[in-house]
Amino acid sequence: MEDWRLEPARDLELVGADRHRSYYRESGLVANIARFGWWTMMRASLKVLHRLKVHGREHLPQYPSFVLVANHASHLDAMVLGSTLPLRLRDQLFPLAAGDVFFHTPALAAFSATVLNALPVWRKKVGAHAIRKLRERLIDEPSIYILFPEGGRTRDGSMKPFKSGIGMMTAGTSIPVVPCHLSGTFEAFPPESFIPRLHRVSIRIGKPRTFEHLENRRPGWDEVSRTLETDVRALAATTAGRNTNTTNKPPTTDPAP
Amino acid sequence: MGPRNYRLANSWREWRLRAVVLPADRYIHGAATSRYQWGDDDDQSPASGGKHLNLTTRERLFGYERALDHPVSVEIVACVIVGLAIAGVLILVLRSRMREQSYRVVFARWRSWCWLVGVIIVPVLAGAAWTMLAVMLLSLLCFREYSRATGLFREKTICAVIVLGILMVTFAALDHWQDDRLFFALGPLTAALIVIVSIPQDRPRGFIQRVALGVLGFALFGFSLGYISNFANIGRLAGSGPDYRPIVLLLIVGVGLNDLFAELVGKLVGRRPLLPSTSPRKTWAGAIGALLLTTLLVTLVGHRLFAGTPIDHPGWLIGLGMLISLLGQLGSLTLSSIKRDVGVKDIGATLPGHGGLLDRFDSLVLVPPAVYHYLSLALGENGPLGADQPYRILTGSGG
């Protein structure tokens, strides 16, 4: 709120599911408390049940806005990424979630918006308009996005190519994008199972990149997603190398291309 | 047979006796001659000593059987239901004369009214505890809309203090702390706490605005609306008068009708706008018409309601009517001013056809404290309101 200026909530006229699905949603005390409970629980359970290890925490930017991108293997992924951030940033943290899954029914939308603070991405009709709104929000106010540029969870454990939506949000801006690699989440919570299994999970956070030098057009967008994909694959290779080193086995595959 | 005492219903048969047979008997034979009479005060049965609430208190808090004990309660509820029914029939009859669009709006509005009347009247009739719970919810929802409209909701700490204040107000009313001291203390104490929690944020710019928004929000929607809870501590006014139900109903319905009178009279004969910058649709004629009609109504109903108490005097009753009418209109203008200042048309979108909850309850925000203290003053040595009931129900000896 600016000094001496009354600024109503941007979603004042919206109610129910319309409000929860809106990109201009603003939340209050109830959601704040719900998120405190949720993230506290998530941190504890990831630590206890999945022995979460975080590498490269020093690469995380100190202040919003920034974007976390990672490979996507399970519903745990966003929770792992969110747990690496300080709890006080919980209201600025927006996982971008599939609208057709997380915002399908009004009840689900209420949960996703209130507790997860998710913003919907409608995969079937993900228009340039929606992405422009997300880009504006990122620039205009301090926000942290969690984004999986693969566009969905992997079904076989291997990484899919990155889509260019992340480029459309960040090309030509000074917003840092942090590539991360998650390992163990596919085994801990595969797409076909309903409850997570006890499996170790670790995350490797890479150096943030900015894409100020790129144009906000198709070639720039593709460049962003290509760069980030390479980064995440390199992080994956580092993780794989570390794991094989610690178990004293020679590497079975070639290093990443 | 002498007057029957209440016992906690421990069987279906007894429940049916209390809920259906005895009230029916009372209405058939009249309250005076019925085997069942209300107001057996200080009936301390052996089963309800110690930690449990005594019977008087339990009856006041949860005694839904007494919902319609007072004839004025019956009359008010009946009038409201008949009024709604007539409005519904009128809407259906006039449907052919209206455009489809305006019919939809009017119908949505009418349906919202039906819901509102239900959620207001049912808790008030069901018992004092439910009334207080309903008032607490109303306070919380109204404050939510206010804070979202003014931007105060971004200040989570201040909002948390105000929510705490609203919960404490409800507790103070429920507990009925000695002479309601805790309740009255909560006004200044919560205001002070709002100031205190704003200091360590170390953000002097906008400090006055944040704190002032918080204090105003608590004063209007926590403290002022919370007085309705305090009304529910009346067992029998001045020992022989009505219970809290008809008084609270008169308060709410009086304020509602005051709005209606202002709008109707304003539409019929209104010309000169009252405060054009604040609310362009309100007129002098509407305001004066509402003042006269509401005062007349409250005086007539109040004469029946307060019979046998010191309030039943033309001076006090006319004053009560004017108080309800004037403060009702001023409350409405208060919210209009807030809306104009913020620059929104409706303060929320909770009720279809009305806007926010506050767009409907705006007239109520200034009335309860004034009426509470006015009636307490009028009661003289029998006051303040609720003095006939045990104090410190939860924190003391159990009523």
Interface residues (C-beta under 8 A of the other chain):
Chain A: M1 E2 D3 W4 L6 E7 P8 A9 L12 E13 L14 V15 E26 G28 L29 N32
Chain B: R144 S147 R148 A149 T150 G151 F153 R154 E155 K156 C159 A160 V163 R205 G206 Q209 R210 D341 V342 G343 V344 D346 I347 G348 A349 T350
